[in-house]
Structure formats: structure tokens, C-alpha cells
């Protein structure tokens, strides 16, 4: 059996996963945040990790309180606002989440590409949830440019022509599957 090229793999991925756009399978950006290590940054990172652990265990209020303390310690760290926005969403405090995401995006610099990408994705979801499709598209477009496959899939989903094309492609694939059985 021959080895598939990256182009062939991308085409097959598109056929079997029509909600994702065609792209070169080898392009996979690993974004990182790089911050200056100050006493406040180190302290806030420790609190942030504790908060995430609390939230993962279902202790949303305690996690939120810890993130609030971390924000007080290092108010210019965008990841704190991004993570707090996750907690606000779990608590269905969507306006607070939106506000924190906007702050996170404003605070991001070239050293905060991972947080910037995540914040745009989260804010895009909030826009989409509120029916603000054009604003959602704008945020997903920015996250997509940073390498987010999730954002790319959301852009396809928000595009009515792509959705129709994907629906037709799924229908054809279903027919082909039925004929093979």
C-alpha cells in the first residue's frame, strides 16, 4: 500500500469531515504565551493554576474567587481574564464573560498569541449565541488567522453557502455508503 501525501490526507479529511475547511494537514501552529517572570506574575500563575483545578472539580465559586485574587495581583495578565471568562460562562454570566474577553484581547501583545486566539474563539461563541453573526465571524476570522481549527469550522458553519455545500456532500456520501452495503 502506498503512503498518502499530505495533500491526499487533507482531501480525505475534508471528505470525511466536511465541516472543516480543506487545509494542508502539516500546518499545525502551536501557540504559546511568553511573559516576564515577576513576583506578581509568578504568584498570579500559581493562583490561576489553583483556580483551574478548583473549577475542573466543579468548585466554580471558589475558582472564581481565586481568579479574582489573581487579577488583583497581576491585572495586566490577559490569561487571567480569559480563564475567568470560562468560569463566568459556566455560571451563565455571559455579559461578565464578554467583558473579560474584551479586556483579555485588549491586553494581549505579541507575547500572548495563545490567549488571544482563545479569547477570540470564546468571544465569537458569545456573539454567535447572542445572534450577532457578523461580529462572531469577525472574531472567528481573527482566531482562524492565528491557527484555530475550531474557529475555521465555526466560519464554515456560519457561511450559508458552505453549509449548503456540506449538506449536499453529506447526502452524496450517505448515498454512496448505502450503495456499498
C-alpha positions in Angstrom: 0.0 0.0 0.0 1.4 3.4 -0.9 1.9 6.2 1.5 -0.5 9.2 1.2 0.8 12.6 0.6 -0.2 15.5 2.9 -2.4 16.8 0.1 -4.2 13.5 -0.2 -4.7 13.3 3.5 -6.2 16.8 3.5 -8.6 15.9 0.8 -9.7 12.7 2.6 -10.0 14.7 5.8 -12.4 17.1 4.0 -14.5 14.2 2.6 -14.9 12.5 5.9 -15.1 15.7 7.9 -17.0 18.2 5.7 -17.5 20.7 8.4 -13.8 21.6 8.4 -12.2 23.6 5.5 -9.6 22.0 3.3 -6.1 22.8 4.6 -2.6 21.5 4.5 -2.5 18.7 7.1 1.1 19.6 8.0 0.3 23.1 9.1 -0.5 23.0 12.8 0.5 26.0 14.8 1.4 25.6 18.5 0.8 28.9 20.1 2.5 29.9 23.3 2.3 32.8 25.7 5.5 34.3 26.9 5.5 36.6 29.9 8.1 38.4 32.0 8.6 36.5 35.3 8.0 39.0 38.1 6.9 38.2 41.6 3.3 39.2 40.9 3.3 37.2 37.6 4.6 34.1 39.4 2.1 34.5 42.2 -0.8 35.0 39.9 0.1 32.0 37.8 0.1 29.8 40.9 -3.4 31.2 41.8 -4.5 30.7 38.2 -3.5 27.0 38.3 -5.2 26.5 41.6 -8.4 28.2 40.2 -8.4 26.0 37.1 -8.0 22.9 39.3 -10.9 24.1 41.5 -13.1 24.7 38.5 -12.3 21.3 37.0 -13.5 19.8 40.3 -16.8 21.7 40.0 -15.9 24.4 42.6 -16.8 27.3 40.4 -17.3 29.9 43.1 -14.0 29.1 44.8 -12.3 29.1 41.4 -13.8 32.4 40.5 -12.7 33.9 43.9 -9.2 32.7 43.3 -9.1 34.2 39.8 -10.4 37.5 41.2 -7.4 37.5 43.6 -5.0 36.7 40.8 -6.4 39.6 38.8 -5.9 41.9 41.7 -2.3 40.6 41.9 -1.4 40.9 38.2 -4.2 43.0 36.5 -2.3 43.1 33.1 -2.2 39.3 32.5 -4.7 38.6 29.8 -4.9 34.8 30.5 -6.5 35.6 33.9 -9.4 37.4 32.2 -9.7 34.6 29.6 -9.9 31.9 32.2 -12.3 33.9 34.3 -14.5 34.3 31.3 -14.7 30.5 31.1 -15.9 30.4 34.6 -18.4 33.2 34.0 -19.8 31.2 31.1 -20.3 28.1 33.3 -22.1 30.3 35.7 -24.2 31.7 32.8 -22.9 35.2 33.5 -22.4 35.9 29.8 -22.1 39.7 30.0 -19.3 39.4 32.6 -17.6 36.8 30.3 -17.9 39.1 27.3 -16.4 42.0 29.2 -13.5 39.9 30.5 -12.8 38.6 27.0 -12.7 42.1 25.6 -10.2 43.1 28.3 -8.1 40.0 27.6 -8.0 40.9 23.9 -7.0 44.5 24.6 -4.2 43.3 27.0 -2.7 40.8 24.5 0.5 41.6 22.9 2.7 39.5 20.5 3.7 37.5 23.6 0.2 36.4 24.2 -0.8 34.6 21.0 -2.4 31.6 22.7 -4.6 33.6 25.0 -5.5 35.9 22.1 -6.6 33.0 20.0 -8.7 31.5 22.8 -10.3 34.8 23.7 -11.3 35.5 20.1 -12.9 32.0 20.0 -14.7 32.4 23.3 -16.0 35.9 22.3 -17.0 34.6 18.9 -19.1 31.9 20.7 -20.8 34.6 22.8 -21.5 36.7 19.8 -22.9 33.7 18.0 -25.1 32.7 21.0 -26.5 36.3 21.0 -27.3 36.2 17.3 -24.6 38.7 16.3 -23.3 36.6 13.4 -21.2 39.3 11.7 -19.3 40.0 15.0 -18.9 36.3 15.6 -17.5 35.9 12.1 -15.0 38.7 12.7 -13.8 37.1 16.0 -13.6 33.6 14.4 -11.7 35.0 11.5 -9.1 36.5 13.8 -8.8 33.3 15.7 -8.6 31.3 12.5 -5.7 33.6 11.3 -3.9 32.6 14.5 -4.3 28.9 13.6 -7.5 27.8 15.4 -9.2 24.9 13.6 -12.2 25.3 15.8 -12.6 28.9 14.6 -12.2 27.7 11.0 -15.0 25.2 11.5 -17.2 27.9 13.0 -16.6 30.2 10.0 -17.7 27.3 7.7 -20.8 26.8 9.9 -21.7 30.5 9.7 -21.3 30.6 5.9 -24.8 29.6 4.5 -23.2 28.6 1.1 -20.7 26.3 2.8 -23.4 24.8 5.0 -25.5 24.0 1.9 -22.5 22.5 0.1 -21.6 20.5 3.2 -25.2 19.3 3.4 -25.2 18.2 -0.2 -21.8 16.5 0.3 -23.1 14.6 3.3 -26.1 13.5 1.3 -23.9 12.2 -1.5 -21.6 10.3 0.9 -24.7 8.8 2.6 -25.9 7.5 -0.8 -22.5 6.1 -1.6 -22.4 4.3 1.8 -25.9 2.8 1.2 -24.9 1.6 -2.3 -21.9 -0.2 -0.8 -23.9 -2.1 1.8 
